[in-house]
Amino acid sequence: MEETRTGGVILYNEKLLEYDPLTEKQEGGRLSLIIDQLQKNGIWEGVVRSADIAPMKRLRDIHDPEFLNDLHRRSYSGADQLDDHTPLIKESFEIARFGAGCVLDAVDLIMSGQAERAFCLTAMPGHHAGRASFGFGSLINPIAAGAHYLTKKFALKRVAVIDLDAEHGSGTQEIFYQRKDVMTISLHEYPGVTGTGHYEELGQKGALGYNLNIPFVSGYGDREYRVCLKELVEKILAQFQPEFILLGFGSNVLIDDAKSHLRVTEEGLLNIVSQVKEMADRFCSGRILSVLEGGTPGSLMARATAQHVSLLLNNLIMSVDKVNKDELISYADWYSYAKLLKAQFKKFWKL
């Protein structure tokens, strides 16, 4: 029986919910709130697909094998946290593998033509996990697993990872820092929790210009993201010509999320995602998947994620509050900063 093609799918496994009590705030847990909101908005039934656990061989492609073995041992040791930002239960490592499995299965669905786009739920962010390092809430790196999988199984030569989370994707950067087949672009607040992500971090020799950081100061918001994507990211991708885009989605860029000092509105975040989606349509026949990264668990994150999924999968822009926010940063300030960024990136790309 021939598989039917659908516009977009959500990848999920019930095992992910076992981590939810560790992220629970007064309103509820990270995933339970998001799933409730998706169901309320009518984008769950008929859209969700159950994902398998990521095979260890796929994770060894991007993570050091002994690091993975050590993570497994630590999870089952009974420890309640790996660091101040990374709570732990015995099943944490297995749950993280299911998050990566969502991305790998989403890649298979899109590349086989069974789905056009996908959104991947995860129990925890992953972009801080490096080749042999965990931290800041991340155990393993699902988006990196998906990017490498595209180059290995499907032999793609040009894959782009665009990280929109407020925190720098330090692990993703490290994993692909020596490679030209996976371009990593991170827009984030700087300095942040990792202390990484400066615009001079451009990749190692032989891959210079394929790791791009766009660090934002506190107070940057809708306008800066919009102009940056148009003037920098879109122009660079037009030259790189990605065959697939993986998007790291974080709701922590929003004004009301206390985890950052960025000032993106809900409407602005939708516009940002719409810009990236248009790039996927233009450069890689619409092949895009989005991976849930960070954000403060609560109704704000749930609402923003549901809005994101509706736009990404169904091209529907949900009604959001239009916030008349004050511009903390003058356009002259952004213009001067953009010239600095362009001076760095012009060494490798026409801008």
C-alpha positions, 0 to 999 in steps of 0.5 A: 500500500502506497504511503500518502503524502501530507503537508506537515507532521509532528514527531513525538513519543510518549516516553518524552513525557517522563521528563516533564516533572523535571521541567514543571513550573506552576503552570505545568510541564514543558511538553504537557502544556505544549501538547495541550495547546496543540490539541486545543488548536486542532493541530495534533490529531491526524498530524502527530507521528510516533517516533522511534528511539535514535540508534546508538550508531547514529549518535556515535556519528556526532558524539564520542562513544565513551561520552555516550557510555558515560552519560548512560552510566550517569543516568542510571547511577541515581544522581538527580542532576548533571549540573545546575541546569540539567536535572536527571532521572534514570531514564534521562539518557533514553528519553534524550535518545527519543528526542533525537529519534524524532529528528531522524524519523522526520528526516526520513519522512521528508526525504522519502516524500511522505511529508513536506515539513516536520516539527520535532518535540523534545523533552529538553534542549539539545543544542548545547551538547557537543561531541563529548560535552553536556550541559545547560540542560542538554544531554545529546544533540538531536538537530546535529544528529539530523544534520549529519544523518542527511549528509551520511544516509542521503549524501546531501552536500549542503545542509543548513542549521539555523538556530533561533534559540536565545542561547548560543548553540555551542554544541552544534557549533563544535560538532560541525566547526571543521565541516563545510557540508553543514553550515551552522548559523546561530542568532542569539543573545551575547554574552549568554550562559555559554560564553560562546558565540562571538562573530569571530568564531567562524569555523576552523581552517578549511571551513572558515565562513561555514560557522556563522554567529550573529550575537545580539545585545540585550534589547534587540527584537523584531526589527533587528531579527527581520533585517538581519535575516534579510540582509545577512542570512538570506544573502549567504544562503542564496550563495550556499544553496542548502538542500535542507534546512533544520531550524532550532526553535526557542521561545526564550527570545520573547519579551516575556520570557525571563531567560533572556533580555531579547524583546521579540514579540509573538507576532515578530517571532511568527514573522521570523519563522515565516522568513526562514520558511520562505528561504526553505521554499526558495532554496531547497524545495521547502525541505525544512524541519524544526526542532524544539530547543529552549524556553521557560516551560509555561503557557507562553512557551506553549502558545508560541510553540503552537503558533510556530507549528501552525505556521510551519506545517499548515501555513496558517498564521494564528491570531496573536497580540500585536505588542506596541513595544518601545524600541530600546535600540536605535536603528543607527546602532543596528546599522553600525553593528550590521556593518561590523558583521558584514565586514567579518562575513564579507571575507567569505560571502558576497554581501 
